[in-house]
């Protein structure tokens, strides 16, 4: 692959996080304050384009860092002032 590392896109990462959580989709959606159908659409429609706030709510409900979702290297974090 020309020296480049494969990195899953954020949709793939989100699906991984949901699967690893072991939680029912309805529970995750409820904690995120979204409809279960919205979560299902985001997870299953290849070109789903949800609002940033919706994605943020889902990762918060899952307890994962937004940076992990987008492939940010571990250890890179912003302070409250940034």
GILIN-V954615 format. One record per backbone hydrogen bond with DSSP energy under -1.0 kcal/mol. NH is the residue of the N-H (numbers start at 1). CO is the residue of the C=O. If there is no record, write none. Layout:
BEGIN
NH:CO + NH:CO
END
This chain:
BEGIN
4:1 + 13:9 + 14:10 + 15:11 + 16:12 + 17:13 + 18:14 + 19:15 + 20:16 + 21:17 + 28:24 + 29:25 + 30:26 + 31:27 + 32:28 + 34:29 + 39:35 + 40:36 + 41:37 + 42:38 + 43:39 + 44:40 + 45:41 + 48:45 + 55:51 + 56:52 + 57:53 + 58:54 + 59:55 + 60:56 + 61:57 + 62:58 + 63:59 + 64:59 + 69:65 + 70:66 + 71:68 + 72:67 + 76:73 + 82:79
END
